[in-house]
Amino acid sequence: MSVGTTLSHLHESTAALPSAVLEDIGEVIYTMRDGVLSVCVVASRLETLAKIIGEVPAIIRSAVTQRYAVDLESIGTDILRLYIDGAEPGVVIHGYYFDPSLKMLQKKNYKKVKPGELAVDRYDGNGVLVSANEPEKQGNSSCWLGDKDFAARVEQEASVHGHSVRYTYKQEKPQSYLRVVRIE
């Protein structure tokens, strides 16, 4: 069973997705940003991303990647958050923020520093570096800034279905992540 199908009932944004979309979701990342929970889903096919968001920005459509991710709560807002695999040496993920007209507002490069640690470089829509080496680290359930009972439910569902759970957090911001990945 896919991670999307396994966890769909835990949040209204995933519960609303069609079963064909849920079956292609191999990762779910729950994010706490400034006390607000959002859900990012990661699919393996561009077609799945298009079913979720509609029109896909050209830079994402043309990317050579094995994963397409979207923050579900960002759909239909002033900032659509999309992510793909990194294309440059040392970059593991590219994150993009788009306005409603799909103009790129920001690009983020997530660089692997060492096991369990990333550094994020942010660029504005014109490619100008805004900030460099923002640390993001692997942690455990104690770093989760959200509801502890919710995290326990996610861990229980993941465990029952043989999925892996990882926690990460931003060292300099009130943000934490609970990532569930299908174990191949």
C-alpha positions in Angstrom: 0.0 0.0 0.0 1.4 3.4 -0.9 2.3 6.0 1.8 -0.4 8.3 0.4 -3.1 5.7 0.7 -1.9 4.6 4.1 -2.0 8.1 5.6 -4.8 9.8 3.6 -7.3 9.6 6.4 -5.1 11.5 8.9 -5.5 15.0 7.2 -8.3 16.6 5.2 -5.9 17.7 2.4 -4.9 14.1 1.7 -8.3 12.6 2.3 -9.6 14.8 -0.5 -7.2 13.3 -3.1 -8.5 10.7 -5.6 -7.3 7.1 -5.0 -5.3 7.1 -8.2 -3.3 10.1 -7.0 -2.9 8.6 -3.5 -1.5 5.4 -5.0 1.4 7.3 -6.7 2.4 9.1 -3.5 5.5 7.5 -2.1 6.3 10.1 0.6 4.2 12.4 2.8 5.9 15.2 4.8 3.9 16.9 7.6 5.3 20.4 8.2 4.9 22.7 11.2 5.7 26.3 10.2 5.0 29.0 12.8 2.4 26.8 14.5 0.5 25.8 11.3 0.4 22.3 9.9 0.7 21.7 6.2 1.1 18.5 4.2 3.5 17.9 1.3 3.0 14.9 -0.9 5.7 13.4 -3.2 4.7 11.6 -6.3 6.8 9.8 -8.9 5.0 11.0 -12.0 4.5 14.4 -13.5 0.9 13.4 -14.5 0.1 12.9 -10.8 1.4 16.4 -9.9 -0.7 17.8 -12.7 -3.8 16.0 -11.4 -3.2 17.7 -8.0 -2.3 21.3 -9.1 -3.5 21.6 -12.6 -1.1 23.6 -14.7 2.6 22.7 -13.9 5.2 25.4 -14.3 7.6 24.9 -17.2 10.7 24.6 -15.0 9.1 21.6 -13.2 7.7 20.1 -16.5 11.1 20.1 -18.1 13.0 18.8 -15.0 14.8 15.5 -15.0 13.6 14.1 -11.7 12.2 11.1 -10.0 10.1 13.0 -7.5 7.5 15.8 -7.8 6.3 17.3 -4.5 3.7 19.9 -3.6 2.7 21.5 -0.3 -1.1 20.8 -0.5 -2.0 23.8 1.6 -0.1 26.1 -0.8 -2.4 25.3 -3.7 -4.6 28.2 -4.6 -2.7 30.7 -2.4 -0.3 33.5 -3.2 2.7 31.1 -3.0 2.6 27.6 -4.5 5.4 25.5 -3.1 6.8 22.8 -5.4 9.9 20.5 -5.0 11.9 18.2 -7.3 15.2 16.3 -7.0 18.4 18.3 -7.2 20.1 18.6 -10.6 23.4 20.0 -9.5 26.3 18.2 -7.7 25.7 18.3 -3.9 22.1 19.5 -4.3 19.5 16.9 -3.2 16.3 19.0 -3.6 15.2 22.1 -5.4 12.3 24.0 -3.9 10.4 26.6 -5.8 7.8 29.2 -4.8 5.4 30.4 -7.6 2.8 33.1 -7.6 -0.7 32.4 -9.0 0.5 33.2 -12.6 3.3 30.6 -12.1 6.0 33.2 -12.0 8.9 31.9 -9.9 9.3 34.0 -6.7 12.0 32.0 -5.0 14.2 29.0 -5.5 15.8 27.0 -2.7 18.7 24.5 -3.1 18.9 21.9 -0.3 22.5 20.8 -0.1 23.6 17.7 1.8 26.3 18.8 4.3 26.8 15.5 6.1 24.6 12.6 7.0 21.5 14.0 8.8 22.2 17.6 7.9 21.2 19.9 5.0 22.0 23.5 4.3 19.5 25.6 2.3 20.5 28.4 -0.1 17.6 30.8 -1.1 17.5 32.8 -4.3 14.9 35.3 -5.4 13.0 35.0 -8.7 15.9 36.6 -10.5 18.5 34.2 -9.2 20.0 36.5 -6.7 21.2 34.8 -3.5 19.0 35.9 -0.6 20.5 33.7 2.2 23.0 30.9 2.3 23.5 27.7 4.4 20.4 27.8 6.5 20.8 24.6 8.6 18.2 21.8 8.6 19.0 18.8 10.8 17.7 15.3 11.4 16.2 14.8 14.8 13.7 12.6 16.6 10.1 13.0 17.8 11.2 15.5 20.4 12.0 18.0 17.7 8.4 17.9 16.3 6.7 21.2 17.0 3.2 19.9 16.3 0.7 17.9 18.1 2.5 14.9 19.7 -0.6 12.7 19.5 -0.9 13.3 15.8 2.8 12.4 15.4 2.2 9.2 17.4 -0.7 8.3 15.1 1.4 8.9 12.0 4.2 6.7 13.4 1.7 4.0 14.3 0.2 3.9 10.8 3.6 4.0 9.2 4.9 1.1 11.4 1.9 -1.1 10.7 2.4 -0.7 6.9 6.2 -0.9 6.9 7.0 2.7 6.1 9.9 4.7 7.5 9.5 7.8 9.7 12.1 10.6 9.9 12.0 13.9 11.8 13.9 17.0 10.7 13.9 20.6 11.9 15.2 24.0 10.9 17.8 25.1 13.4 17.1 28.8 13.1 13.3 28.9 12.5 10.2 27.4 14.3 9.8 24.7 11.7 9.8 20.9 11.9 9.1 18.1 9.6 7.7 14.6 10.0 8.5 12.6 6.8 7.0 9.2 6.0 8.7 7.2 3.2 7.8 3.9 1.6 10.5 1.3 2.2 11.4 -0.4 -1.0 
